[in-house]
Amino acid sequence: MCGIFGVVALTGDPLANRKRVYNLAKRLRHRGPDSYGMDIAMGVPGAPADAQTYLVHKRLSIVAPGPDGDQPLFTAADKKIAFIANGEIYNHAELREKYGIVSANKSDCQVIGHLYEKMGPEFVRELDGMFAYVIEDRHTGRVVAGRDHMGKIPCYIAYGKDGSVWFSSEMKTLVDDPGIEKYEIFPPGHYYVREPGEREGKMTRWYDPQWVTDPEYIPTRDADLTELRETVVDAVKKRLMADVPYAVLLSGGLDSSLITSIAVRHKKEATNTFGSDEPVHSFSIGIKGAPDLVAARAVAEQLGTVHHEVHFTPEEALDALPDIVYHLETFEQVRASVPMYLLCRHIKSLGFKMVLSGEGADELFGGYLYFHKAPDAAEFHRECVRKTTRLHQWDVLRANKSTMAWGIEVRTPLLSQQVCDYAMNTNPEQKVIDMSAKDEEGNPRMEKYLLRKAFDTPDAPYLPKSVLWRQKEQFSDGVGYDWVDGLAKYADAVVSDEDFANAATRFPLSPPLSKEYYLLRSIFEEHFVTGMENGRYAYATCPFGKSIACSTPEAVSWDPEWEKSVGDISGRAVKNVHVAADAFNVAADGGGGAAKAEKSAAGKSAASKASAAKAVVGVSAAAARSGASVRVRAAAIGAGRTRAVGGGRRSDAVLRRGRAFVGLRAVGAFVA
């Protein structure tokens, strides 16, 4: 996995443009710390005479490390088919053999250009992997780009005022360039073609199974447990393709434990895997005593992995908030991203460059606890479709950007095209949760029952029963309830009641319903909206809407009590389902765009002590880049005011990364 940045048909002074492109692409350096390449072309057919193409690649070398895998890529020495790609093509060896592809470059992505030459833009249907790519056909002047079926690899497209078209792995390269007219998410499962003479080009959906394209489709095929198990096992084995050390993220929950178990059991069967005779390394993170740490430790001992346990404190998590929002490029998924981000820093320090992770099962099989309240099988399926097709703005985005912040590639076997299509073409009656029903072994029809049952193999068990049938615990909860609860307390301290009461004025677009989201939206705007040349498009890349235990906004209607609340993504928000739900309260929706703050005696005490503390609220990125001395409106803490620290030019190192320092620390925020 890497970082790509491409600009096609850019007009103006070539020397100035090269510097401009180089500086923007530097913001992707974290995605590709191993090598850098830029290809520049002029005189492409169909483009203005002075138009230039820039293809930039920041490489994280996982397959074929060294110069044999460097990019940009070409199909021949004349460089008439030039391309850049980010991701992994797991069937590249089969494609080379099937289509007679011969190339000195051993990158798995090399097949992309050759397949385009043989079959045009529709070649993407041949790829098995995760990817985003940009191709310039310099024979004709055609531009082609594409993205994988789930959007595992992030990609954005922008349109220049001069008719140029831009592509980038991350949004941060596009927010402030004055030559960009607009930008947006490059949709998953699509390819883009711009023929010579066209200004915007055309998007075509290539990933088009019936479960994605037909809103009325409800599958009726019953799953075969053996087929399901073999499909998942095969997906994991394919994703062990690597020429560098790798590890597994192990939370101790069902999904990550299954991935770890399969990797341990089948590692020697994988093709082109690093250290096939060496033990698998597993990593977990949490606040000391967290549920996930205890469960992960037990699974690691059972499976015989080399296990690494990382601890963090709520204060350390809060320190990371501004960086997390900067890397995520959204205000969602922050709770789960912080521990993942902190864990990957440790993983990187030990020399690992790739990790396996368990994202996807909750969406495909209805694993979130709110699925207990699905009204019927058809709506259960529709919610699975909604959740799965939106993953590129949620868990998939979080998994990719939290890990790539440290130059680590994440692979998600449960979201392979094969597993997705098998799960989403399965009769939802087999997925519906009914805790009163028991199978022949006495197991309840709980969340993700099908997946659990497929790997319930007593003669050769993949997991202990206690793990295989453990209740779903969302990652942000499992790392320690003190983190989720502490974030809410902190937001209550740094966002004043007065400011929150005016949330609808401050944030007219879908005002935040909690102080936590008021805080996160404020950080997001500092990085990507306030003072940015193209900041108005940043919000269009983000999802909005109320959620209960990670539900879609549509599913909130399943329970009248959910509709009356402000919502909360914690699994503990589902009463009478989560074992710790009784001690967790979701505030009522006070209306007017923001809920009224509820003050307990303890909350008043914390706010009072926090009011005496000093907090740093940063300078907007735009102001920082301009070097202007600014005053930033600080959030009120209790009766006092925070100290606005800023003004003057930030360090070049910080600004080149596009960051504004937003140090949201309040010394007294965690008083019990």
C-alpha positions in Angstrom: 0.0 0.0 0.0 1.2 3.4 -0.9 0.2 7.0 -1.6 -0.6 8.2 -5.1 -1.1 11.7 -6.5 -1.8 12.4 -10.1 -2.6 15.6 -12.1 -3.5 15.3 -15.8 -3.6 18.2 -18.3 -2.3 20.8 -15.8 -1.6 24.1 -17.6 0.8 26.9 -16.6 4.5 27.2 -16.0 6.1 23.7 -15.8 8.7 24.6 -13.3 6.2 26.2 -11.0 3.8 23.3 -11.4 6.4 20.7 -10.6 7.2 22.5 -7.3 3.5 22.8 -6.7 2.8 19.2 -7.3 5.8 18.1 -5.3 4.8 20.1 -2.2 1.2 18.8 -2.3 2.3 15.2 -2.7 4.6 15.6 0.3 1.5 15.5 2.4 1.3 11.8 1.6 4.8 10.9 2.7 3.5 8.9 5.7 1.8 6.5 3.3 5.0 5.8 1.4 8.2 6.3 3.4 10.3 3.8 1.4 10.7 5.5 -2.0 9.4 8.3 -4.1 8.9 8.7 -7.9 7.5 11.3 -10.2 6.9 11.0 -13.9 6.2 14.2 -16.0 4.9 14.2 -19.5 3.9 16.9 -22.1 2.5 16.8 -25.6 -0.2 14.1 -24.8 -2.8 13.9 -27.6 -6.0 15.8 -27.0 -4.5 18.0 -24.3 -3.6 21.7 -24.6 -0.1 22.2 -26.1 1.3 23.4 -22.8 -0.5 20.8 -20.6 1.5 18.6 -18.3 0.8 15.3 -16.6 2.3 14.5 -13.2 2.2 11.0 -11.8 3.6 10.8 -8.2 4.1 7.7 -6.1 5.0 7.4 -2.5 5.9 3.7 -1.9 5.5 1.4 1.1 7.2 -1.7 -0.2 5.4 -4.9 0.8 5.8 -7.0 -2.3 9.0 -7.0 -4.3 10.8 -4.4 -2.1 13.7 -2.6 -3.9 13.9 -0.9 -7.3 12.1 -3.9 -9.1 8.9 -2.7 -7.6 9.2 1.1 -7.8 6.6 3.3 -9.5 5.4 5.1 -11.6 5.0 2.1 -13.9 5.0 1.6 -17.7 4.2 -1.3 -20.0 7.1 -0.5 -22.3 10.2 1.6 -22.6 8.4 4.3 -24.7 6.3 5.1 -21.6 3.1 5.4 -23.7 1.1 3.6 -21.1 2.0 5.2 -17.8 0.3 4.5 -14.5 0.5 4.6 -10.7 -1.3 2.3 -8.3 -1.9 1.9 -4.5 -2.8 -1.4 -3.1 -2.3 -5.1 -3.6 -3.3 -7.4 -6.4 -3.4 -10.8 -4.8 -4.0 -12.7 -8.1 -1.2 -11.0 -10.0 0.8 -14.2 -10.6 -2.2 -15.9 -12.1 -2.9 -12.9 -14.3 0.7 -12.8 -15.5 0.4 -16.5 -16.5 -3.1 -16.3 -17.9 -2.4 -13.3 -20.2 1.3 -13.9 -20.9 2.4 -10.7 -19.1 6.2 -10.4 -19.1 7.9 -7.5 -17.3 11.1 -6.8 -15.5 9.1 -4.9 -12.8 7.9 -7.4 -10.2 5.3 -5.2 -8.6 2.0 -6.9 -8.2 0.5 -3.7 -9.6 2.4 -4.1 -12.9 -0.4 -6.2 -14.3 -2.7 -3.2 -14.3 -1.2 -1.5 -17.3 -0.8 -4.7 -19.3 -4.4 -5.7 -18.7 -5.6 -2.3 -19.8 -3.7 -2.7 -23.0 -5.4 -6.0 -23.7 -9.0 -5.2 -22.7 -9.5 -1.5 -22.0 -11.1 -0.1 -18.8 -13.1 -3.2 -18.1 -10.0 -5.0 -17.2 -10.7 -4.1 -13.5 -13.1 -7.0 -13.2 -10.1 -9.3 -13.5 -8.4 -7.9 -10.3 -8.7 -9.6 -7.0 -7.4 -7.2 -4.3 -7.6 -3.7 -2.9 -6.5 -0.9 -5.2 -6.7 2.6 -6.6 -5.0 3.4 -9.9 -4.5 6.1 -12.5 -3.5 5.3 -16.1 -2.6 7.8 -18.8 -2.8 6.3 -22.3 -0.4 8.5 -24.2 -1.2 6.9 -27.5 -4.7 8.4 -27.4 -4.8 10.9 -24.5 -7.3 8.8 -22.6 -7.2 8.9 -18.8 -8.5 5.9 -16.8 -8.8 5.5 -13.0 -10.4 2.9 -10.8 -11.1 1.9 -7.2 -11.7 -1.5 -5.5 -15.1 -2.9 -4.7 -15.3 -1.8 -1.1 -13.1 1.3 -1.3 -10.5 -0.3 1.0 -7.9 2.0 -0.7 -8.8 5.7 -0.2 -9.1 7.8 -3.3 -10.3 11.3 -4.2 -10.9 13.0 -7.5 -10.7 16.7 -8.2 -11.4 18.9 -11.2 -9.2 21.9 -12.0 -10.3 25.3 -13.1 -8.1 24.9 -16.2 -9.7 21.5 -17.2 -7.2 19.4 -15.4 -8.2 16.3 -13.4 -6.6 15.4 -10.1 -6.4 12.1 -8.2 -5.1 11.6 -4.6 -5.0 9.0 -1.9 -6.0 11.5 0.6 -8.1 14.7 0.7 -5.4 16.8 2.5 -3.6 17.4 -0.9 -6.7 19.0 -2.4 -8.2 21.3 0.2 -6.1 24.5 -0.4 -4.9 24.6 -4.0 -6.3 27.6 -5.8 -6.4 25.8 -9.1 -8.9 23.2 -8.0 -12.5 23.9 -8.7 -14.0 21.0 -6.7 -13.2 17.6 -5.2 -15.1 14.6 -4.1 -14.7 10.9 -3.1 -13.9 8.6 -5.9 -16.7 6.1 -5.5 -15.8 2.5 -4.6 -16.5 -0.2 -7.3 -16.2 2.3 -10.1 -13.8 3.2 -12.9 -13.4 6.6 -14.5 -12.7 7.4 -18.2 -11.9 10.7 -19.7 -11.5 10.7 -23.4 -9.5 13.4 -25.3 -11.4 16.7 -25.4 -13.7 15.9 -22.4 -13.6 18.0 -19.3 -14.9 15.8 -16.5 -15.1 12.3 -17.9 -17.5 9.5 -16.9 -17.8 7.2 -13.9 -18.9 3.6 -14.6 -19.8 1.1 -11.9 -17.9 -2.1 -12.4 -18.7 -3.9 -9.1 -22.3 -4.6 -9.8 -23.7 -7.7 -8.0 -27.4 -7.7 -7.6 -27.1 -7.2 -3.8 -25.5 -3.8 -4.5 -27.5 -2.6 -7.5 -31.1 -3.9 -6.8 -32.7 -2.4 -3.7 -35.5 -4.9 -3.9 -33.3 -7.9 -3.8 -33.6 -10.2 -0.8 -31.5 -13.4 -1.3 -33.0 -16.8 -0.7 -30.0 -19.1 -0.9 -29.1 -20.8 2.3 -25.4 -20.8 3.2 -23.4 -24.0 3.3 -21.2 -23.8 6.4 -18.3 -25.6 4.8 -18.3 -23.3 1.7 -18.5 -20.2 3.9 -15.6 -21.4 6.1 -13.4 -22.3 3.0 -14.2 -18.9 1.4 -13.0 -17.1 4.5 -9.9 -19.3 4.9 -9.0 -18.7 1.3 -9.3 -14.9 1.7 -6.9 -14.9 4.7 -4.4 -17.1 2.9 -4.3 -14.8 -0.1 -3.6 -11.8 2.1 -0.5 -13.4 3.6 1.3 -12.5 0.3 4.2 -10.4 1.5 8.0 -10.1 1.3 8.3 -8.3 4.7 7.4 -9.0 8.3 3.7 -8.8 9.2 1.4 -9.3 12.1 -2.2 -9.6 13.2 -4.3 -7.1 15.1 -6.0 -9.2 17.9 -8.7 -7.7 20.0 -9.9 -11.0 21.4 -13.3 -10.6 19.7 -14.6 -13.1 17.2 -13.4 -11.5 14.0 -9.8 -10.7 14.9 -9.5 -14.0 16.7 -10.7 -16.0 13.6 -8.3 -14.1 11.4 -5.4 -14.8 13.8 -6.3 -18.5 14.1 -6.6 -19.0 10.3 -3.2 -17.2 9.8 -1.6 -19.5 12.4 -3.1 -22.7 11.0 -2.7 -22.0 7.3 0.4 -19.8 7.0 2.5 -22.5 5.5 -0.1 -23.0 2.7 0.1 -19.3 1.6 1.8 -18.4 -1.6 4.8 -16.0 -1.3 4.5 -15.3 2.4 7.3 -14.0 4.6 8.6 -16.3 7.3 6.3 -19.2 6.7 8.1 -21.2 9.4 8.1 -18.5 11.9 5.3 -17.9 14.5 2.6 -15.3 13.9 3.0 -12.0 15.9 -0.2 -10.6 17.4 -0.9 -7.2 18.9 -3.6 -5.8 21.2 -4.1 -2.5 22.9 -6.2 -1.2 25.7 -6.4 0.7 29.0 -5.0 -1.6 31.7 -7.7 -4.1 32.7 -9.8 -3.6 29.5 -12.0 -6.4 28.3 -10.1 -6.8 25.0 -6.7 -7.2 26.7 -7.9 -10.1 28.8 -9.6 -11.8 25.9 -6.7 -11.3 23.5 -4.2 -12.6 26.0 -6.3 -15.8 26.3 -6.6 -16.3 22.5 -2.9 -15.6 21.9 -2.0 -18.2 24.5 -4.4 -20.7 23.0 -3.1 -20.1 19.4 0.6 -19.8 20.3 1.3 -16.4 18.8 4.1 -14.1 19.9 1.8 -11.7 21.6 2.4 -8.0 22.3 0.2 -6.0 24.6 0.2 -2.2 24.5 -1.4 0.0 27.1 -2.5 3.6 26.8 -4.2 6.2 29.1 -7.2 8.4 28.3 -4.9 11.4 28.5 -2.6 9.9 25.8 -5.6 9.3 23.7 -6.8 12.9 24.0 -3.3 14.1 23.1 -3.7 12.3 19.8 -7.1 13.7 18.8 -5.9 16.4 16.5 -3.5 14.1 14.7 -6.2 11.5 14.4 -8.7 13.8 12.8 -6.0 15.1 10.4 -5.2 11.6 9.2 -8.8 10.3 9.1 -10.0 13.4 7.3 -13.4 13.0 9.0 -14.9 13.5 12.4 -16.4 10.0 12.5 -14.7 6.8 13.7 -12.5 8.8 16.1 -13.2 6.6 19.2 -11.9 3.5 17.5 -9.2 5.2 15.5 -7.3 6.5 18.5 -6.3 3.1 19.9 -5.6 1.8 16.5 -3.3 4.8 15.7 -1.5 4.4 19.0 -1.1 0.7 18.5 0.4 1.1 15.0 3.0 3.4 16.3 4.3 0.6 18.5 4.0 -2.0 15.7 6.0 0.2 13.3 8.7 0.6 15.9 9.2 -3.2 15.9 9.7 -3.4 12.2 6.4 -4.7 10.9 4.9 -3.2 7.7 1.7 -5.1 7.2 -1.1 -6.2 9.6 -4.3 -8.3 9.1 -7.5 -7.0 10.7 -11.0 -8.3 11.1 -13.2 -5.5 9.7 -16.3 -6.4 7.7 -18.0 -9.3 9.5 -20.3 -7.0 11.6 -21.6 -5.4 8.4 -21.9 -8.6 6.3 -23.4 -10.8 9.0 -25.3 -8.3 11.2 -22.9 -8.4 14.1 -23.6 -5.1 15.8 -25.8 -5.4 18.9 -28.5 -3.1 17.5 -29.3 -5.9 14.9 -31.0 -7.7 17.8 -33.9 -5.2 17.2 -34.2 -5.6 13.4 -38.0 -5.8 12.7 -37.7 -8.6 10.1 -35.3 -10.6 7.9 -35.8 -8.3 4.9 -34.9 -5.1 6.9 -32.0 -7.0 8.5 -30.6 -7.6 4.9 -31.3 -4.0 3.8 -29.3 -2.7 6.8 -26.4 -5.1 6.0 -26.4 -3.6 2.5 -26.5 -0.1 3.8 -23.7 -0.7 6.3 -21.5 -2.7 3.8 -21.8 -0.3 0.9 -20.9 2.7 3.1 -17.9 1.2 4.7 -15.5 3.4 2.7 -16.6 6.3 4.9 -16.5 4.4 8.1 -14.6 1.3 9.3 -12.6 0.8 6.1 -11.5 4.4 6.1 -10.5 4.2 9.7 -8.6 1.0 9.3 -6.6 2.3 6.3 -5.8 5.8 7.5 -5.1 5.0 11.2 -2.5 2.4 10.1 -1.1 4.3 7.2 -0.5 7.3 9.4 2.6 5.2 10.5 3.3 3.6 7.2 1.6 0.3 8.0 -0.6 -1.5 5.5 -3.8 -3.1 6.8 -5.5 -6.0 5.0 -9.1 -7.0 5.7 -9.8 -10.6 4.5 -13.4 -10.6 5.6 -14.1 -7.8 3.0 -12.7 -9.8 0.1 -15.0 -9.7 -2.9 -15.6 -13.4 -2.5 -16.6 -13.2 1.1 -18.8 -10.2 0.5 -20.6 -11.8 -2.3 -21.1 -15.1 -0.4 -22.4 -13.4 2.7 -24.7 -10.9 0.9 -26.2 -13.5 -1.3 -27.2 -15.6 1.8 -30.8 -15.8 3.0 -31.1 -13.2 5.8 -33.3 -15.6 7.8 -30.1 -17.4 8.6 -28.6 -14.2 10.0 -31.6 -13.0 12.1 -30.8 -12.9 15.8 -33.0 -14.9 18.2 -31.5 -15.4 21.6 -34.3 -17.7 22.7 -33.5 -20.2 19.9 -30.8 -22.8 20.4 -29.1 -25.0 17.9 -28.4 -28.7 18.4 -25.3 -28.0 20.5 -27.2 -25.5 22.6 -25.6 -22.4 21.1 -27.9 -19.3 20.9 -28.8 -17.7 17.5 -26.7 -14.7 18.5 -25.1 -12.0 16.3 -23.0 -13.4 13.5 -24.3 -16.8 14.2 -23.5 -18.1 10.7 -19.9 -17.1 10.9 -19.5 -18.6 14.4 -21.2 -21.8 13.4 -19.0 -22.2 10.2 -15.9 -22.2 12.4 -17.4 -24.4 15.2 -15.4 -27.5 14.3 -15.0 -29.5 17.5 -12.6 -32.1 16.0 -10.2 -29.4 15.0 -11.3 -26.2 16.8 -10.2 -22.8 15.4 -11.1 -21.1 18.7 -12.1 -21.9 22.2 -15.9 -21.9 22.8 -15.6 -19.0 25.1 -14.2 -16.8 22.3 -16.2 -18.3 19.4 -19.5 -17.5 21.2 -18.4 -14.3 23.0 -20.8 -11.3 22.7 -19.9 -8.5 20.3 -17.8 -5.8 21.9 -17.1 -2.8 19.7 -13.4 -1.9 19.5 -13.7 1.6 21.0 -15.5 0.0 24.0 -13.4 -3.1 24.3 -10.1 -1.2 24.7 -11.6 0.2 27.9 -14.8 2.0 28.8 -12.7 4.7 30.5 -11.6 5.9 27.0 -15.1 6.4 25.6 -16.5 7.8 28.9 -13.4 10.0 29.4 -13.7 11.5 25.9 -17.3 12.5 26.7 -16.2 14.1 30.0 -13.4 15.9 28.3 -15.7 17.3 25.7 -18.1 18.4 28.4 -15.3 20.3 30.0 -13.9 22.1 26.9 -17.1 22.9 25.1 -19.1 25.4 27.1 -22.9 25.1 27.6 -23.3 28.4 25.9 -21.4 27.3 22.8 -23.2 24.0 22.7 -26.6 25.7 22.9 -25.6 27.6 19.7 -24.4 24.6 17.9 -27.0 25.0 15.1 -25.5 28.5 14.4 -21.9 27.3 14.6 -22.6 24.2 12.5 -25.7 24.8 10.4 -25.1 21.6 8.4 -26.4 18.7 10.6 -25.6 20.3 13.9 -23.8 18.0 16.4 -26.1 16.4 19.0 -23.4 16.0 21.7 -20.4 18.0 23.0 -18.2 15.2 21.8 -19.2 15.7 18.2 -19.0 19.5 18.7 -15.4 19.1 19.7 -14.6 16.7 16.8 -16.3 18.9 14.2 -14.3 21.9 15.5 -11.0 20.0 15.0 -12.1 18.9 11.6 -12.9 22.4 10.5 -9.5 23.6 11.7 -7.8 21.1 9.5 -9.9 21.1 6.4 -12.5 23.9 6.3 -11.7 27.1 8.0 -9.8 29.4 5.6 -9.3 26.7 3.0 -9.5 27.5 -0.7 -11.7 24.4 -1.3 -12.9 23.8 2.3 -16.6 23.8 1.4 -16.1 20.4 -0.3 -14.7 18.7 2.8 -18.0 18.2 4.5 -19.4 16.5 1.4 -16.9 13.7 1.9 -18.2 13.0 5.4 -21.3 10.9 6.5 -23.9 12.5 8.7 -26.8 11.2 10.8 -27.8 9.8 14.1 -26.5 6.3 15.1 -27.2 3.8 17.8 -24.4 1.3 18.4 -22.9 2.1 14.9 -26.3 1.8 13.1 -27.1 3.7 10.0 -29.5 6.6 10.5 -32.2 4.5 8.8 -32.0 1.8 11.5 -32.6 4.3 14.3 -36.3 4.1 13.4 -36.3 0.4 14.7 -36.8 1.6 18.3 -38.9 4.7 19.3 -36.5 5.2 22.3 -33.6 5.5 19.9 -35.4 8.2 17.9 -35.9 10.3 21.0 -32.2 10.1 21.9 -29.2 12.0 20.6 -27.7 8.6 19.7 -24.4 7.0 20.6 -22.1 4.6 18.7 -21.2 2.6 21.8 -22.6 -1.0 21.9 -23.7 -0.2 25.5 -26.4 2.0 24.0 -28.5 -1.1 23.2 -30.5 -1.7 26.3 -31.3 -5.3 27.4 -28.7 -6.6 25.0 -25.2 -5.4 26.0 -24.2 -6.8 29.4 -23.0 -3.3 30.5 -26.0 -1.4 29.1 -27.7 -0.7 32.4 -24.8 1.6 33.5 -24.7 3.5 30.2 -27.1 6.4 29.5 -27.8 8.0 26.2 -29.0 11.6 26.5 -32.4 12.6 25.2 -32.5 14.8 22.0 -33.2 18.3 23.2 -34.0 19.5 19.7 -32.8 22.7 18.1 -29.8 20.9 16.7 -28.1 20.2 20.0 -29.0 18.4 23.1 -29.2 20.3 26.4 -26.2 19.5 28.5 -27.0 17.5 31.6 -24.9 18.4 34.6 -24.4 16.0 37.4 -22.7 16.9 40.7 -19.6 15.1 39.5 -19.7 16.8 36.2 -19.9 20.2 37.8 -16.9 19.4 39.9 -14.9 18.3 36.9 -15.8 21.4 35.0 -15.0 23.6 37.9 -11.5 22.2 38.2 -11.0 22.2 34.5 -12.0 25.9 34.4 -8.9 26.7 36.3 -6.7 24.7 33.9 -5.2 26.1 30.8 -6.1 24.6 27.4 -4.5 25.1 24.1 -6.8 25.6 21.2 -4.9 25.8 18.0 -4.4 28.1 15.1 -6.3 27.4 11.8 -4.2 25.8 9.2 -4.8 28.6 6.8 -3.8 31.3 9.2 -0.8 29.3 10.3 0.4 28.9 6.7 -0.1 32.7 6.0 2.0 33.5 9.1 -0.7 35.9 10.3 -1.0 36.7 14.0 -4.4 35.5 15.0 -6.7 35.2 17.9 -8.8 32.0 18.1 -12.1 31.9 19.9 -11.4 29.5 22.8 -14.1 27.2 24.2 -15.3 28.2 27.7 -14.4 25.9 30.5 -16.7 26.4 33.4 -16.7 30.0 34.5 -13.2 30.7 33.0 -11.8 30.9 29.5 -9.1 29.0 27.8 -6.0 30.7 26.7 -5.7 31.1 22.9 -2.1 30.3 22.0 -1.0 31.0 18.5 0.0 33.6 16.0 3.1 33.8 14.0 4.4 31.3 11.5 4.3 27.6 12.4 7.3 25.4 11.7 7.9 24.5 8.1 7.8 20.8 9.1 4.4 21.1 10.5 3.0 23.2 7.7 4.3 21.0 5.0 2.2 18.2 6.5 -0.8 20.5 6.3 -1.3 20.4 10.1 -2.5 23.1 12.4 -1.4 22.4 16.0 -4.6 21.9 18.0 -3.5 20.8 21.4 -6.8 20.2 23.1 -5.5 19.5 26.6 -7.3 20.4 29.8 -5.3 19.4 32.9 -8.4 18.8 35.1 -10.6 17.1 32.6 -10.3 13.7 34.2 -11.2 14.4 37.8 -13.4 11.5 39.0 
